[in-house]
């Protein structure tokens, strides 16, 4: 939960009082539940009207083996919900050892301490029981399979095309979907036993945030290459980007390349993107590329530190036992860690990014007058079966089209 409030006119006590009410005196009404269900049903029914969302949902369900936790809930799933089951699912998360509170703003220690004592200190003590908020593991679809390359066609007077290419990556702390702890593979270095000659480099290679730093820099380098190659040099796309989803608690991650193109060029654009993604060994990363990536991320970090929301993101999971590798140094040392990264570090992270043909999933979306009534209609019928959806990101944001905005966990 996120609360934004003014510090004037009792804003902080009011926010804490609201939090206390949610934890202690939540009100669950049947008509409000019905409205919420209708809202999500409308999100689901609108999927075929958006080329980007239609393309994204096919990709995500293919890659994550039909896991409905990453898509809009289907009519069948919504119909099976009851007010009590929803209440239990939500309230079972609101237990003391499954919560942390982070507060950012211009306030005094006395201000926040009195609010914590008055409104959180009076919440009844609750602790989780085994399995209370456990979940089934998330898995990528076994490959090779027939769903790794898919297409969506929509009949529309406006001809356009988009595509998404995605594949597995480690999470922020070095865990993979296969259950491997990449920090456990060696004591202090990930470079197959090679030791660094520089203290700063050794510090990065042994730091818990090694993958968070190196994968972030790698994303900037790949982004730059995609833009200069696929867009500027080849002229195959209007826009192209590479983004990473590096989870904290989920032991997996993924990357997504997003492409905006024309029906006549989109297939070539996808092939060109794959070549760039796989070309980091044949076309080695240059020092100037790494330096530019460092400057970009450091300038972004410096600019974002003026934002309360950014600080809340940095503080997330700092107190959580479920993310034991995150400590205050992960925030304090962030600029130094970026500066310490070497090209060898980037390649160490790159080898854990799965870019081979058997690991990639792609979906191309094409809209135009020639798409055909039958194919466009078949998408709506497919949705009616209750097995399709689109990336879900929370109330009011479910119409986002990019499969890279999933931020929970």
N, C-alpha and C positions, 0 to 999 in steps of 0.2 A: 504494500500500500504506500502511496505517496501523497503527502499533504503539503500544499503550498499556502502560505499565510503571511499576512502582514504582522509586524511586531507592534504596530500601533493599536490602541483601543482593545487591549486584551486578546490580541490575535493568537499568541502562543498558548495561553491557557485554554482558549476555545478549541484549538486544534487537538490538544491533548485530551480535552474532555470528549471530543468526538471519537478519538481513538479508544478511549475508555468505554464509551458506549458500544462501539463495534465489538470489542472483546467481551464485554460483560452483559450487554443488553441488546444484542442484535434482534431486529424485528424482521420476520420472514412472512411475507404476505403472498397469498395464492395469485392475486391479480397481478402483482408485480412480477411474479415468476412467469406468468403467461405472457406478459408483455416482453420480457427478456427472451423467452423462447421464440416469439414471433419475430423479434429483431434478428436473431441469429438465423432463423429460417429465411428471412428476406435476404440476408447476406449470401446464404447458400444459393438461393434461386437466382441471384444476380451474377453468378460466376460466368454463365455462357455469354453474358453481354459484354464481357471484357476479354480482349485477346490476351492481355498480359496475365490476368488471373487464371484464365483457362489453361494457358501454357504452364504457369507456375504450379498449379495443383497437380497436373499430370506428372510433372517432374518430381515433386516432393513425394507423392504417393508411390511412385516407381522406386525412387531411391531408398525410401524408408520402409519399404515392404508393406505398404498399405496402412501404416500406423496412423490412426485417426487423431492422435494427440497433437499432430502438427498440421491439422487441416481444419476447415470449418466443420462443425458438427453436422452430420447428415440429418435429414428429417426423421429417419428411423431412430438414430441415437437420441435426438431431441424428444421424440415421442416416448421413449423409454425412461426418461427422467421423471422424478417426482420431486416435489418441494422438499420432502424430508431427506431424500438421497443427496440432493444438492447441498442442503444445509449441513448434513453430516460430513460431506466431502470438504466443505470449506472450513467448518469450525474445528475439524480434527487437525487442521494445520495450525490453529491458533493455540499452541501450547508453548510453555516457557522455553523449553530447550530446542524449539524449532524457530525461534524468533530472534532478531537483533534490531536495535533501534539506532539509526544514524541521524544526526541533526546538524545542519549546516546553516549558518547565518550570522548576523551581527548582533549577538546577544551576550549577556554576562553569565558567568557560571551560576550565580545565585538564581537568575531567571529560570534556567533550564532545570536546575536541581529541584526547585520547589514544584515545578510541573511534574517532574518524574516521580517525586515522592507522593504528590497528591493524586495523580491520575493513573500512573502505572504501578506505584507501590500498593495501591488498593485493589489491584486486580487479583482475583483468586489464583493461588498457585496451582498450576497444572503441568504435568509432565507427560511426555509421550510414552506409549507402550509399544512393545515390539511390533513392527509392521503397521503402526498407526498411520504413517504417511510414507510407507514404502511404495515402490512402483516397479512395474516390469521393465526390464532393460530395453533400451532402444537399439535396434539393429538395422544395418543396411541390408538391402535385398541381396541374396547370394547371386554372384555373377560368374560367368556370363548368363544373360537372360534376354528374352525377347523384348523387354520393356526398357532397355537401356537407350534406345533411340526411338523417339516418338514424335508425332506431329499432331497439331490441332489446326483445323480449318474452320473459319467463320465467314459466312456470307455477309459482305458489307460493301457499300459503295466506295468507301475509303480504303484503297489498297495500302497495306502496310505489313510489316513482319517483325517478329521478335524471337528471341531464343534464349534459353537458359542452359548452361553446362555446369554440372556439379559433380563433386566427388568427396570422399572421406578425407578428414584431417584429424590430427590429435586435438585434444582440448587445451585450454590455456596452461594447464599444469602438467602436461606430458603424458596423459592417459589416452589410450586408443580404444576403439570400439571392440577390438579383439581382447581387451582386458589387459593389455601390456602396459607396464609402467616404464616409460622410456628413461626415467631417472634411475631405475633399478638395473639398467643394462650395463652401467659402468659407474665407477665411484665418483669421478669428478669431471670426466670429459666424454663428450658424445662423438668425438672424432676417431672412433675405432682405436682407442688407446693412445692417440697422439696427445701430448701435453703442450700447452701454450707456453711461449717464452715470456709473456707479459702478464703481470699481475691482474690488470683490468680484464683481459680476455679470460683468464682462469676464473675470475670472479663471476663473469657472465655465464660461462659454461656450467658452473656449479650452482648457479642461482635458480631458485624455484620458478622465476618468471622467464627463464631462458626461452621457452617456446612462445610465450606471449610476446616477447620482444622481437625475436627473430622472425616469427611468422608475420608480425605486423610490418616489419621492414620488407619482407619478401612480397607481401601484398602490394606495397607501394611500387616496388620494382616491376612486378608483373603488370600492374595497372598502367604504368608508364609505357611499357613495351607494347601492350595491347593497343593503346591509344595511338602511338606513333606508327605502329605497323599496320594494324587492321583498319584504322580510320584514316590516318594521314597518308600513308604510303600506298595502300591498296585501294582505299576509297570504298570499302565494302560495308561500312556501317555509319549511321548517324552518331551513335554513341555506343561505348563499350566500357565495361568496368569489371573489376575483380574484387570480390569481398569475401571475408572469412567470418564464420560463426564459431567463436572459440568459447565454449561453455565453461562454467566454473564447477558446477556440481555434476553435470552429466559427463560421463566418461567417453566423450566423442566430440567431434566437430565436423564441419564441412565447409567447402568453399563453393562459390557460385560465380560464374561469369555471366553477365547480363548483356545482351546484344539487342540493339534497335537497328533495323535494316529495311530493305525492300524485298518483296517476294522473289525477285530475280537474283538477288545477291545474298540472301540470308544463308543458304547452304554453304556457299563459299566462305562467308564470314565465319560460320561455325568451324569449318575446317581450319581456317587461318588462326582462329583463337586457340584451337587445340595444338597447332604447331608452335605457337608462342609459348603456351603452357608447358610443353614438353621440350622446348628448345633451350633451356637454361644450361644444359651441359655442352651442346654443340656451339652455342653462342654465350660464352662465359660472362658472368656478371662483372662489370667494370667498377673500379673504385669510385669513379664519378657517379655511377648509378646509386651505389650504397650511400655516398655522401649526400646526394640529393634526397634520398628517402629519409635519411636521418634528419636533415633540415626540415623536411615537410612535417614529420611526426613531432619533432621538438617544438616547432613553431605552433603547431596545432595544440599541443599539450599546454604550452605557455598561454595561448589565447583562451583555451577552455578553462584554465584554473580560475578565471574571473567569474565562472558560472557556478552557482550553487548546485545545479543538477549534475554537473560534471564531478564535483567533489562527492556527491552522494554515490555516484557510480564507482568512484575510486574506493570509497569506504565499504561498499557492499561486500559481504562475506568476510570482512576483516575479523569479526568476532565469532564467526560461525565455525563450529567444530567439524562441519561437513566439508570445509575447505581448509584443511590443516596447514597447507603450504603457504597460505597468504598471511603475511605479517606486515608490520608498519614499514619495513624496509622496502616492500614492493611498491610503496608510494613514494617514500623518501628518496630512493635511489633511482627512480625511473629515468631521469635525464642522463645520469651516469651510465646506466645500462644500455641505453640507445647509443651513446658515444663509444662504448666499449665493444660493440658488435663488429665482427670481422666478416669478410666474404666467406671464409671457411664456416663460420657459425651459420650463415644464411643457407649454405649448401647442406649443412647438417639438418636444418629444419626442412629443407626442400625434399630431402630423401624420404621424409615421413609424410609428405603430401602425395596422395595416390593419384597419379595422372595417366596410368596405363589404360589401354582401351577397355580392359575388363572392369576397371573401377569407375569409369566415367558414365554419367547419365546425362542425356540431353533431350530437350524437347523444343521443337520449332513450331511457332505459331504463325499462321498466314491468314490474313483477312483480305477479301476482295470479291469482286462480282463473280469470278470464276470458281470460287471455293466450292459452290454446289450446295443446294438445299439439303440434300440427303445427309451430307457429312455434318453440316451445321446442326441439323436436327438431331443427328445421332448423339452429339455431345450433350444436349439437353436430356435425351433419353438415358444416357449413361449416368448423368447426375441423379436421375430418378431412381436408379437402382440402389442408391444409398452407399456407394463405395468411393465417391470422389469428393474432393473439397479443395480448399486453397489454404495457404499459410495463414494461420491465425495469430494475431498479436494482441488481442485484448479488445475490450469493448470500445467501439468507435473507431478502431484502427483496422478492422478486419478487411477493409477494402484496399489495403496496401497491396501492390502488385508484385513487389520484388520478394523472392523467397530468401532474402538475406536479412530480414528485419526481425526475426524471432529472437527475443531478448530474455526470456525467462530462464530460470535455472541458475 
